[in-house]
Amino acid sequence: MFTIVRTTLFFTLAMPVSLSISAPTPPQAPQHPHVISQQGQTRVDPFFWLRDKKNPETIKYLEGENRYTDLMLKPVQGLREKLYREMRGRIQETDLSVPYRIDDYYYYARSEAGKQYEISCRKKGNLDAPEEVLLDENALAQGLKYFSVGVLSVSPDHRLLAYSVDTDGGEVFTLRVKNLETGEMLPDTITGTSYSFAWAADSRSFFYDVLDSAKRPYKAMRHVLGSNVPSDSIVIQEPDERFELSIEKSRSRQFIFFEVESKLATEIRFIHADRPEETPILIQPRERELIYHVEHHGDRFFLVTNQNAKNFKIVSTPVDQPSKEHWSDLAPYDPNIAISGIEAFKDHLVVLERRRGLPLVRIYDLKTGETHAIDFAEPAYNVELAENPDFASSVVRLEFSSLITPKSVIDYDMVAQAKTIRKQTPVLGGFNRDNYAEEQIYAKADDGVEIPISLFYRKGFRRNGLAPIILTGYGAYGLSEEAEFSSARLSLVDRGFVFAIAHIRGGGELGRTWYEDGKLLKKKNTFTDFIRCAEYLLEQKYGSPHALAIDGGSAGGLLMGSVMNFRPDLFTTVIAAVPFVDILNTMSDPSLPLTVTEYEEWGNPAERPYYDYIRSYSPYDNVEDRPYPNLLVTAGLNDPRVSYWEPAKWVAKQRILKNQNRLLLLHTNMGAGHMGESGRFDRLKEYAMECAFVLHTFGMAQSEPAVVPVSR
């Protein structure tokens, strides 16, 4: 039965969380004024010293904040454990992915009850054959606080497995090679690598990327098994710090692509996979504002490009004449449709599109020229391409989910135009999607732009302005915040919450134009869009103005910090995960990871217009002594993307404010990085802490879910 939240509950929430006079004293970082002179202005940063990770006082402060967080959350320790049991109780711990076939092998991953990590396996010939374990991540992770696999790639002859691991969350990987016939590890060990890799056709040589001192993948190397790693050949080296390098093999297996890309330009070279020593061939030299991505098909390349097409279009070009002079449009450009990706099959081209914020899949028949779109009959959802290793297949594998539909693996026959659901992820604990409803609504920004909002709630919900809301957002890098399923969210929704996603400018939900309207000197559109979405939800009575939580991480944490400064009165509680909140200082330091590569995202403060604009919204630089909402901040000590000191400094600066009557907590994971905990159950514990914080600050710590899940 639906849990009804009473009006009297939300009347009490009109007052901030009241902290007892006897409440523990929070830690306070010492202030050591650091004078920064920039653009003819001087500012003083009292917590600049926290950047020094080797300073014992830094670690002392972070550990002190962790102890304080544990102490302040002790009253809801039972709730955290209960939420964790609920979340874990929905997982079918022993599970199996849908196998995909490459040549004579079926590859899949499985999980086992009680184990945190995946086990990669295969079977030869048919699915009744004996199982061969390729990599048991649980065995490799034994005794480690953090463990993550980056590369996982079987050689073309299926005899070798290349894989890379990160053991501290810093996203610097060590690459190893395993002989799958004998189980032995080859001596070839390569450190300092990132996420991209490709085998040559001979199964003896491979290509990998290398990180520079700012952790930018900038170099592609070729290694021959058994040779001396320091003697590996440089294939591509990118000196321009705005560009990052990646390596990818075509689905046809005929080519290896080396792509260097900034936020505003692309340059791709390729070699034949069976000619590993070949000099890479340039497709199209880089040009500012020209972006393209390539897919191979027969004697031509298909490219997705923004050439004379702001939201991208598809062109084709001969393999032996790949430059833009030879590009021809596959279909007329439609500015209302954003092209986000393609995959080429022997007789078909699969196109990922976006229209009015929703992803679409369109199929082009390369023989007849006919096209059709796949229908997904839900108001808000996400669909992605899954593993499709068979170039000759007429079936494309997709992964579909919505806010109320668990992830489904779908095989779509492109000739018969028919779907087959191969698997839907089981959700235990009494879950039934028919108990929930989802919507896609639109808020109108001050400039008239319609902002999509995806949301869901438990059926029986009434729009009477009383429900608690949690609103999430991101809005950066052209990335889309998708309306996809998460069983962990049910712990709040089953307690009467409305869960909403604001698809704000700066993201990619409505294409490149949507992205560009929320970056550089238009970045504040991201923040005002989010505020407008929150206001609209309240205006339309989706929830209570006294129980509105917001949640965002990384660049979404910048969003949290900025909207907190712009409208501190609007929000009850804020969750800011690894938040990018010291943006002015970070973007002024080119030695830090990502800074130079992101000048084209945020702007370079060395230029006065960008300095002034960034300073006007930088969360750290705009903290003022005024009533703020409850705030839980998380950080990772080894985070290479948002350094731990950004959230630490932000919290330390708020600690010295006087007019506060709220919960302000910082939790730093001392053994992980940007992604938080690496184990699947440990990640749930992190989310349970965040949910408990929200419920605690809403006065709902004693609330029960409408359906009591089966728990461990």
Number of C-alpha atoms within 10 A of each C-alpha: 11 15 17 14 16 10 13 9 15 20 12 13 17 14 11 20 20 11 12 8 7 6 9 11 8 16 17 15 24 14 15 13 13 13 12 13 10 13 12 6 7 10 12 13 18 17 20 18 19 24 15 12 14 9 11 9 15 19 16 13 18 24 18 18 23 20 16 20 19 16 15 18 19 12 12 19 15 13 22 23 15 17 24 26 19 25 28 23 20 21 19 16 17 11 14 16 16 15 18 17 18 14 13 11 16 19 20 18 18 17 19 15 10 9 16 18 22 19 19 18 17 21 19 17 13 12 13 8 11 11 13 14 15 22 19 16 18 18 11 14 18 10 9 11 15 18 22 21 19 20 22 19 16 19 20 17 11 16 13 22 20 19 19 23 25 19 20 23 25 19 26 21 25 19 23 19 22 20 15 18 11 9 13 10 14 14 13 16 13 17 15 17 27 26 19 20 25 25 25 26 20 14 17 16 18 20 23 24 26 23 20 13 10 17 21 22 25 22 23 25 18 22 23 18 15 11 12 12 16 8 11 14 14 13 18 19 15 16 10 12 18 20 22 22 25 21 21 17 22 21 18 17 18 17 22 26 24 27 21 24 21 23 19 15 17 23 21 22 18 20 20 20 21 16 14 23 14 12 13 17 15 17 21 18 13 18 11 10 13 19 22 23 20 21 22 23 23 12 9 15 22 26 25 23 22 19 17 10 18 19 26 25 26 25 21 21 22 17 15 11 15 19 14 14 9 11 18 14 13 15 10 10 18 13 16 12 19 28 28 21 21 22 21 23 25 16 17 26 21 20 21 20 23 20 15 14 26 19 24 22 21 17 22 19 18 14 9 9 11 10 13 12 15 14 10 16 7 15 16 25 24 21 23 16 19 15 14 18 18 18 19 12 14 16 22 24 21 19 18 22 24 23 29 27 21 19 21 18 23 23 19 18 15 22 12 9 12 12 17 12 14 13 16 17 16 16 19 18 18 12 18 11 13 10 14 19 16 22 15 18 17 17 20 14 17 11 8 8 12 16 22 24 26 25 24 22 27 25 15 14 19 14 14 13 19 26 27 26 28 24 22 24 27 29 31 26 20 23 15 24 21 23 27 18 18 16 20 20 16 24 23 23 20 24 23 26 26 23 24 26 23 28 29 33 34 32 26 27 28 28 28 24 18 21 26 21 18 26 23 18 17 15 23 22 20 27 27 20 28 30 21 18 27 27 15 18 24 22 13 11 16 25 23 23 25 26 26 24 26 26 21 22 23 21 23 23 26 28 34 29 29 24 24 24 19 15 14 17 14 20 20 27 31 29 26 28 27 32 31 28 30 23 23 24 18 19 23 18 15 16 13 17 20 21 23 23 20 19 19 16 23 24 23 22 23 13 10 14 12 18 19 14 19 24 17 14 23 21 27 27 20 15 18 15 12 13 15 26 24 24 24 22 22 24 30 28 23 22 23 19 22 26 23 27 28 24 27 28 22 22 22 24 20 17 16 13 13 11 11 20 16 18 21 21 22 26 24 24 21 19 18 23 26 25 19 24 23 21 18 13 19 14 15 19 19 17 17 24 20 21 23 24 27 27 22 20 23 24 16 16 18 9 16 14 18 16 16 13 20 15 16 11
